Amino acid sequence: MVKARAHSNIALVKYWGKKDIALNLPAVGSISITLEALHTETSVVFDESLTADELVLNGRPAGEKERMRVSRFLDIIRGRHGLQSAARVNSINNFPTAAGLASSASAFAALALAASRAAGLELSGQELSILARMGSGSAARSLFGGFTEMHRGKRPDGGDAFAEPLYPADHWPLKVVIAVTSEAQKKTGSTDGMELSRKTSPYYTAWVESSEDDLSAMRDALAQKDFQKLAEISEFSCLKMHALAMASNPGLIYWNAQTLELLHWVRSLREGGTPAFFTIDAGPQVKIVCLPEAAAAIVNQLQGHPAVERTIVTALGPDAYVIE
Ligand code: PMV
């Protein structure tokens, strides 16, 4: 049995759109930060006495859809290394699953690490990232701590579509305040949403073509630790991704009224001199990224704010690792 832990991440330069669904190749690169307070712990044991893979999620037998997704992922490892056995997988998130808090990122990163080790393989960080990508695009980034860049790659087999560490967490100790506005499950998952945008959004080509500029501007902002630049590029990439999604047909609206209210709230904070900006993934939660000295005051002000159900504060997290 091997147990591994991986932390969740949020993209500052976003990924939206796939070049190849089967290999899960992203149409654009992305840059993310790994989150210390949100993690998944997953244990895997391959057991010849099992007739099918078993999956326990947060203490309960998982639904068939989740079990099949994990089973298909394990097939990749089994197929490559001539392994026949089914596996027993036990996975626990320390945060609400599927509420737009990127549970698939930490889940597939932890699974890639635990399952490959349980199969007797010692994969490099790059190989693990490629493997995790097949489970979920954002999972490729969760193998690494701190600041991470995912490359879209050029090779048709996906051999160069992996994430790499840019800087460790202590390069720039940012904090993230997650404002949870709703814990309801999202209606359109990221894979379906991305495909709808690719097929129907008139902005899709512009989105893909402009992504390299955002990535290069973000690399500069991180190298210079220029917070104003970091804020501008991150909000630009986030709003551009949501504009792309909204311009799909039918339009994808991941926000609720509270999400929008908080965007204005964060902008006015920044205008007032607080070093903070927002980012939002395919869900209604607002992630407020700030310099460490600003975090406590932001949390205080959000306490009792009618738009916010609860807050989670986190520093930047470490690489994924094997626990036992
Ligand atoms: O790889 P997925 O299915 O978790 O998709 C991630 C999509 C976004 O969270 C919206 C953006 C991103 O880069 O994480």
Residues whose N, C-alpha, C, O or C-beta is under 5 A from the ligand:
A	BS01	PMV	A11 V13 K14 Y15 S30 S104 S136 G137 S138 A139 S190 T191 D281 A282
